[in-house]
Amino acid sequence: MESTTDDNIAGQRIVAVRAMTSEELEREGWQAHDWQSTVVLELESGTILYPSTDPEGNAPGAIFGIDADDTAFALYP
């Protein structure tokens, strides 16, 4: 896996929030489950970002956040 810098991502607009495709799951060696959907953030450059349970990429993960009003949320496709 190649490393990237914030310069390749920062400032890009998110153009889609979607579920990971079966082809993308397969590329990672992950299996699709009805109970577990993996969110993808697609950037204007075509770069995609998605969570993993750990740095080794052993399984998909979840994205959580806190908005400007201090309200916690989770991202779902």
C-alpha positions as CSV (number, residue, x, y, z in Angstrom):
1,M,0.0,0.0,0.0
2,E,1.3,3.4,-1.0
3,S,1.3,6.3,1.5
4,T,-0.2,9.7,0.6
5,T,-0.1,13.2,2.0
6,D,-2.8,15.5,3.1
7,D,-1.9,17.7,0.1
8,N,-3.4,15.0,-2.2
9,I,-6.8,15.1,-0.3
10,A,-7.1,18.5,1.5
11,G,-9.3,21.0,-0.3
12,Q,-11.0,18.5,-2.6
13,R,-14.8,18.5,-2.7
14,I,-16.7,15.3,-1.7
15,V,-18.9,14.5,-4.7
16,A,-20.5,11.3,-3.4
17,V,-21.2,9.4,-0.2
18,R,-22.1,5.9,-1.2
19,A,-21.8,2.2,-0.4
20,M,-18.7,0.4,-1.3
21,T,-19.2,-1.7,-4.5
22,S,-18.7,-5.5,-4.6
23,E,-15.7,-4.9,-6.8
24,E,-14.1,-2.5,-4.3
25,L,-14.8,-4.9,-1.4
26,E,-13.3,-7.8,-3.4
27,R,-10.2,-5.7,-4.1
28,E,-9.7,-5.3,-0.3
29,G,-10.4,-9.0,0.3
30,W,-13.5,-8.1,2.3
31,Q,-16.8,-9.9,2.2
32,A,-20.1,-8.1,1.8
33,H,-22.7,-8.7,4.5
34,D,-26.3,-7.4,4.7
35,W,-25.7,-6.2,8.3
36,Q,-22.5,-4.3,7.5
37,S,-22.3,-1.6,4.8
38,T,-19.1,0.2,4.2
39,V,-19.3,3.9,3.4
40,V,-17.1,5.5,0.6
41,L,-16.3,9.2,0.3
42,E,-15.7,9.9,-3.3
43,L,-13.7,13.0,-4.1
44,E,-13.8,15.2,-7.2
45,S,-10.5,13.8,-8.4
46,G,-11.9,10.3,-8.4
47,T,-10.0,9.4,-5.2
48,I,-12.1,7.3,-2.8
49,L,-11.8,7.2,1.0
50,Y,-13.2,4.4,3.2
51,P,-12.8,3.2,6.8
52,S,-11.0,0.1,8.0
53,T,-11.0,-1.5,11.4
54,D,-7.2,-1.3,11.6
55,P,-4.1,0.0,9.7
56,E,-3.6,-3.5,8.2
57,G,-7.0,-3.4,6.4
58,N,-8.4,-6.5,8.0
59,A,-12.0,-5.5,7.7
60,P,-14.2,-2.6,6.8
61,G,-15.0,0.0,9.5
62,A,-17.3,2.8,10.4
63,I,-17.0,6.6,10.2
64,F,-18.2,8.6,13.2
65,G,-18.2,12.4,13.6
66,I,-19.3,15.4,15.6
67,D,-20.9,18.3,13.8
68,A,-20.5,22.0,14.5
69,D,-23.5,21.9,17.0
70,D,-21.6,19.2,19.0
71,T,-24.0,16.5,17.9
72,A,-22.5,13.0,17.3
73,F,-23.3,11.1,14.1
74,A,-22.4,8.1,12.1
75,L,-22.1,8.1,8.3
76,Y,-24.1,5.4,6.4
77,P,-24.3,5.0,2.6
